[in-house]
Amino acid sequence: MKYNQWLTEWLENFVKPTAKQRTYERYTDIINQHIIGELGDYEMNMLTPLVLQHFTMRLLKSGNLITGKGLSTSYVNTIVTVIQNSLRTAYAAGQLDEYCADKIKRPKNVEKKVVCFTDVEQKKIEDFVLNSGKPRLFGIVICLYTGIRVGELLALEWTDVDFERGTICVDKCVRDKFDEGKMLRMSDSPKTAQSIRLIPLPKQLKPWLKTMYRQSTSKYVIESSMGEPVYVRAYQRSFERCLNKLNIPHRGFHALRHTFATRALECGMDIKTLAEILGHKNASVTLSRYVHSMLSHKREMMNNLGKIF
């Protein structure tokens, strides 16, 4: 059987019934954009380790379909995962004589440097939002004080906010999807099982949120000026405009999450608690991502200690 035939079979009968819709769509895009063109006409038994390794190296050197440059190591590893999962299933289903895709030498992922806002920049952002007269921008401050992701923020409903107990329930997220010329707002379950969590509602946010609740015309915490749900990309653009007005160097929306984590560590929060609030799989993920922030803070403390003597 040719690989392109099997990929169609695999997507529809093995991935679609068991994976999240978002995963199915992502795998479909990867297959159509990167795999079919180069490997689709191969008989599956001809997909030797050497063929697959050469394909992986081409992705690293010139896999970007727009620029002709190489793809990131993390994205190449995602493509390799799709290939391995599809061929492993083919072997288990008796469509492949031997499974050898595990012999692919994966490129080493480079941990992205955590980028966050300084104390001064954070204060400028907070002051701008709170004095803007635009309640929907308050979501930026919510992210600064809770560390939730933008998709989780825009999925928050008022029923998720418990003012009495002082908690926020994060159990869903939203994403944008471009389909047949239209932008759609898709609801989904969070990124991982650990992403479903109950997090503390900071007392600084309570009065503002209560005011927003009384004035809200939507079931969603963050709503447009017309009381409608907000798209992810639209909200990211609003954040970009805020940074431009404040003359703060551009950083992605995710920097708000990194800023929360960094400030939490600076205030002495332990790694396990922070991991639970952020919805990480385990504390080791949090530690590896923010160890630099911890070391920088400890170094500053030691320097300040030295000034006493």
N, C-alpha and C positions, 0 to 999 in steps of 0.2 A: 504494500500500500504506500502511495506517495504521502509525504509528510503533510502537505497542505490538506489532503483529504482527512487525515487523522486529526489534524488540528481542529477542523470543523466539527468532527465527531466528539472530540474531547471537550470543546467549549460547550456544546449544546447538551451533552449527556453526562458529563462528569463535573464540570465547573459550575454551570448555571444552576443546577438543582441544589448544590451544596454550599456555594460561596455567596458572599454579599454581592448585591447588584453592582456596587462600585468596583469590586474586584473583577467581576465578570467583564465589565466594560473596559477596565484598565487592561486586562489580559487581551481582550479583543483588539484594542488599539495597538498594543505592542506587537501582536501577531501580524496585523494588517500592515503596519508601518515598517517593521524591522525584520520580521522572520520570513514571511511568505516569499518576498521578492528574491531572497538569496538562498533559502533552504527549502522552499515549498515544493520544488520539482524533484527533490531527492527521494529515492526509495528509502524508507526509514532505516533499513539495514545497512544503507550506505553512509549513514551519519556517524562516521567514525570519530574517535576522540580528536584526531588531527583536523578533520573538517570542522568540527565544532570549535576547536581552539583557534583556528585561523579566522573563523567568523567572529569570535569574541574579540580578537585583536583588531579586526577591521572596525568593529564598533567603537573601540577605544581611540582609534586613530582618525576615523572619518565617518562615524555613524550618524552625525547630526544631519538630518535631511534638508535643513534650511541653510546652514552655514558651511557644511562639508567638513567641519571640524569634528573632533572626537566627542563622544558622549561622556557624561560623568561616570565615575566608577560605580556609584550607587545605582544609577539607572542601568548600566550594563549588567550589574549583578541581578537586577530585577528581571532583565531579559533572559539571563542564564537560568534563573529560577523557573521561568515559564517553560523553557526548553526542557529542563530536567524533570519538572513535574509532568509534562505532557508525555515524555518518553518513558518515564517510570510507569505511568498508567498504561501506556501502550504495551509495555513488557508484561505487566500484571494481567492485561486483558488478552494476552496471547497474540498480539499483533506485531511483536518485535522479538527477534531471536535472542538478543542479548542487550542488557541495559549497560551502557558505558558512558553515559553523560556525566556520571559522577567523577569522571577523570578530567573534566574541564578544570583548568587552573584559573580560579577566579581572581580578578584584580582586587588588590587590597583597598578596602574602603578607608578614606581619610575622614576622621571625625571633624565635622565643620566647627570652626571656632564660634563659640557662643558670643553673640553681640547683644549688648543691652544698652539702655540709656543711663547716663550719669545722673547723680542726685539732682543736679541743677536742671538738666534737661527734663527729668521726670516732673519736677516742680513746675516748670514752664508749661508742660503738656497738661497737667492737672488744672492749673489756673486758667488756661485757655479754654478747656472743655467746660469747666464749671461756670465760666463767665460768658460762654458763647450764646446762651439762650436757646440752645438746640439740644433737647433731652436725648435724642438718639445718639449723640456723640458721647454720652455718659458711659456707653459700653466700653470705650477706651479705658476709662478709669476702673471699670469693673475688672477688666483684664489685668490691669496693673496691680490690683489688690487681691486677685484670686488665681491668676495664672491660667485661666481657661483659654482654649483655642477659639479662633474667630468663628468656626463652624458651630462650636458648642454655645458660644455667646448668642449667636443669631437664632439658635434653636430654643433658647430659654423661654419658657412660658411663665406667666405669673404664678401658676400653680406649682412651679418648681421652687419658688422662693417662699420659705417659711420664716416670716418675720418673728413669730413667737419663739421658735427654737433657735433662730439665728443660723439657718443653714440654706444652702443652695443645692438642689439635686441636679446632677449632670447625667442624663441618661439618653441623650440623642444629639444629633448634629445635623447641619444642613450643608449642602454644597451646590455649586452652580453646574449646570450641564447645558451645553449648546447642542440643540437637536433640531434638525430641519429648519435652520435659519432662525430659531427662537431660543432665547435664554430661559431655562427652566430652573426653578428652585427645588432641589431634591432633598427629602428628609431621609436620614439613615441612622443606624445605630452608631455609637461612638467607635473610635479607631480600634480599640481592643476591649476585652472584657474588663480589664482594670480601669478603663476610662469611664466606666459607669461608677459614679462615686457621689458621696455626700460631702460637701466641703463647707467650712465655716464661712458665714457671712460677716465680713469685717464690720465692726460697729461704726466706722467712719462712713460706710456706704448706706447704712440703714435710713437715715433721714432723707437722703436724696432719692433712694429707691421708693420710699413710701410716698413721696411727692409725685414721682413719676407714675406710680400705681394709681393714685387718685385721678391723675389727668389722662391716663391711657385710654385709648379707644380700641385697643387690640389685645389679643390673648398673649401676644409676644412682648417680652420686656423691651426689646429694641424694635421700634417701628418707624416707618417713614413719616414724613409730615402729613401724609394722607391716611395714616393709621394702618398702613399695609406692611407685610413682612419685607425685610431688607435682603438683597442679594449680597453674597460674600464679596464679589469683586467691587460692587458699588461701595460697600463699607470700607474696603481696603483703600479705594481711591479717596474717600473722605478723610481717612487717616493720613494719606500722603499729602493732601492739601493742608492739613493741620501742620505737618512738619514743615512744609514750604513757607507757610505764613510765619512760623516761629523761627525760620532760618536754622532749623536743626537738620544735620546731614541725614539723608534718606536711610532708613532701616525698614526691613519688612515688618508686617504686623506681628509676626511671631516674636519679634524683639521685646514686645510687651510681656510675653510669657517668660522669656529669659530674664527680664528685669525683675519680675516678681520673685523668681527663684533666687536670683542673686541677692536681693534685699532680704529675703527670708533667711538665707544663710548668714548674712551679715548681722541679723538680729538674733542669731543663735538657734534657729530652728534645726532640729536634727534631721538627718537625711531620710530616715524611714517615714517620718511624718510628711516631709516635703514630697517624697515619692508618691504617697497616697493622695495628697492634694492635687498633684499634677497628673495623676492617673498613669504613672509609669508602671511597666510590668514588674519591676522590682527595684530595690534601692540601689543596686549596682549600676543600673542604667542612669539614675540620677547622679550618682557619685562620679561616674566617668564623664558625664556631660558638664558637671559644674565644679569639678575638682579644682580647676584653675581659679574660679571665683573664691573658693574656700581658702586656697593658698595665698591669694592676693590679700584677702582680708586678714588672715593670720599674720602675714608679713607686715601689714600696716599696723596691727596691734602691737607687734614686737618693736617696731620702730617708735611708736608712741610711748611704749614702756621704757625705751632707752632714754627718752627725753627727761624722765623723772630723775635720773642719776646725774 
